[in-house]
């Protein structure tokens, strides 16, 4: 079982559909139905519907299986560590709440791709802020 970038959305987790009404046209963004917005799918095998193993997650997969990319764990933890070391007095919940605004809408269902993007942005802002402070001090 190998993880691969979702071929339908190219790993972005969203698909864009063009629409037109009268003289107005646009694009609508929606969650990729192939990967459920995760951006990754597996190329796992599909068992026939009448297979006795159907429904057993160990062996029977309905293709495409959706799995989140395991490499994200180290990346996300590294981001959290870097931010926390800048603000060691913050509580963990405080840090996550500050860095990942989407958590306010619901921590449970916030996709890691979204959380990771927010952490990266937050880290970037800290760097910008520090640069500005250092320049002002110099
Ligand atoms: Zn997709």
Boltz pocket constraint, residues with backbone or C-beta under 6 A from the ligand:
constraints:
  - pocket:
      binder: B
      contacts: [[A, 6], [A, 7], [A, 8], [A, 9], [A, 10], [A, 11], [A, 12], [A, 13], [A, 14], [A, 32], [A, 33], [A, 34], [A, 35], [A, 36], [A, 37], [A, 38], [A, 39], [A, 40]]
      max_distance: 6.0
